[in-house]
């Protein structure tokens, strides 16, 4: 009987050790995945996050430029830019922006058929604490003469 209890205890001990090793391995994998999937965070200063293009005539295309500076100590990665409507085509830098360097987001606004006040947003996703920032441009589209 004593031997049976001792054998049962030994088997339980081995099972517990195996579980602890698996938990340690699982924790190491989760930590490695988090490191790989989450880029390092930096800071950015938007030098002009609101633009006014003034008055344009219906049908004109307007180029808007937003300037920024990487004020952090890690490379700034702009992962996505998206306009609030199909009349605007934004573009972003493809390469990371080094600490201390400046960059720009551009957008082409097609005023065709958009007579009146225009106010559009561009959403920028980056590896910053905020994660997402909204840029705004506005102006007025006048009818063709």
C-alpha positions in Angstrom: 0.0 0.0 0.0 2.8 2.3 0.9 4.4 1.6 -2.5 1.2 2.4 -4.3 0.9 5.8 -2.5 4.6 6.6 -3.3 4.1 5.6 -6.9 1.0 7.8 -7.2 2.8 10.7 -5.7 5.8 10.3 -8.0 3.4 10.2 -11.1 1.6 13.4 -9.9 5.0 15.1 -9.3 6.1 14.3 -12.9 2.8 15.5 -14.3 3.1 18.8 -12.4 6.7 19.3 -13.6 5.5 18.7 -17.2 2.7 21.3 -16.7 5.1 23.9 -15.3 7.5 23.4 -18.3 4.6 23.8 -20.7 3.4 26.9 -18.9 6.9 28.4 -19.0 7.2 27.6 -22.7 3.8 29.1 -23.4 4.7 32.3 -21.6 8.0 32.6 -23.5 6.1 32.1 -26.9 3.5 34.7 -25.9 6.2 37.2 -24.9 8.1 36.6 -28.2 4.9 37.1 -30.2 4.1 40.3 -28.4 7.6 41.6 -29.1 7.3 40.7 -32.8 3.8 42.0 -33.4 3.9 45.3 -31.5 6.3 47.8 -33.0 8.2 50.1 -30.7 6.3 53.3 -29.8 7.6 56.8 -30.6 6.2 60.3 -30.6 5.2 62.6 -33.4 4.6 66.4 -33.7 2.2 67.5 -36.4 3.4 70.8 -37.7 0.2 71.5 -39.5 -2.7 69.1 -38.8 -5.3 71.5 -40.2 -5.1 73.0 -43.7 -7.3 75.4 -45.6 -7.0 75.3 -49.4 -9.1 78.5 -49.8 -11.4 78.8 -52.8 -11.2 76.6 -56.0 -13.4 76.2 -59.0 -15.5 73.0 -59.4 -13.4 70.4 -61.1 -10.0 71.6 -59.9 -7.7 69.2 -58.1 -6.0 70.4 -55.0 -2.8 69.0 -53.4 -2.7 69.3 -49.6 0.4 68.6 -47.6 0.6 67.9 -43.8 4.1 68.0 -42.3 5.3 66.1 -39.2 8.4 65.5 -37.2 9.4 62.3 -35.4 10.1 63.6 -31.9 10.7 60.2 -30.3 13.8 58.0 -30.1 12.4 55.1 -32.3 11.7 55.1 -36.0 8.2 56.4 -36.9 6.2 53.9 -39.0 3.1 55.3 -40.8 1.2 52.1 -41.3 -2.0 53.5 -43.0 -3.6 56.7 -44.2 -7.3 56.8 -45.1 -9.5 59.6 -46.5 -13.0 60.2 -45.3 -14.4 60.0 -48.9 -13.4 58.8 -52.4 -12.8 62.4 -53.6 -9.5 62.4 -51.7 -6.5 60.2 -52.4 -3.9 60.3 -49.6 -0.3 59.1 -49.7 2.2 58.3 -47.0 6.0 57.7 -46.7 6.7 54.0 -47.2 10.1 54.0 -45.3 10.3 54.6 -41.5 11.0 58.1 -40.4 14.2 58.3 -38.3 14.1 60.0 -34.9 14.5 63.8 -35.4 13.6 63.6 -39.1 10.6 65.2 -40.8 8.1 63.8 -43.2 4.8 64.5 -44.9 1.4 63.1 -45.7 -0.1 64.4 -49.0 -3.6 64.2 -50.3 -5.1 65.1 -53.6 -8.7 66.4 -53.4 -10.8 66.3 -56.5 -13.4 69.1 -56.2 -15.5 67.8 -59.2 -19.2 68.0 -58.2 -18.5 69.2 -54.7 -19.7 72.8 -54.9 -19.9 74.6 -51.5 -18.0 74.3 -48.3 -15.7 71.2 -48.2 -14.3 69.7 -45.0 -12.5 66.3 -45.2 -10.5 64.1 -42.8 -7.5 61.9 -43.3 -7.0 59.3 -40.7 -3.3 58.4 -40.0 -2.3 55.2 -38.2 1.3 55.0 -36.8 3.3 53.4 -34.0 2.7 56.3 -31.6 1.1 56.3 -28.2 -2.1 57.7 -29.7 -2.0 55.2 -32.5 -4.4 57.2 -34.7 -4.6 60.9 -35.6 -7.1 62.8 -37.7 -5.9 65.5 -40.1 -8.4 68.0 -41.5 -8.5 70.1 -44.6 -11.2 72.5 -45.7 -12.0 75.1 -48.2 -14.7 76.2 -50.6 -15.6 74.9 -54.1 -17.1 77.5 -56.3 -19.4 76.7 -59.3 -17.9 76.9 -62.8 -18.5 80.2 -64.6 
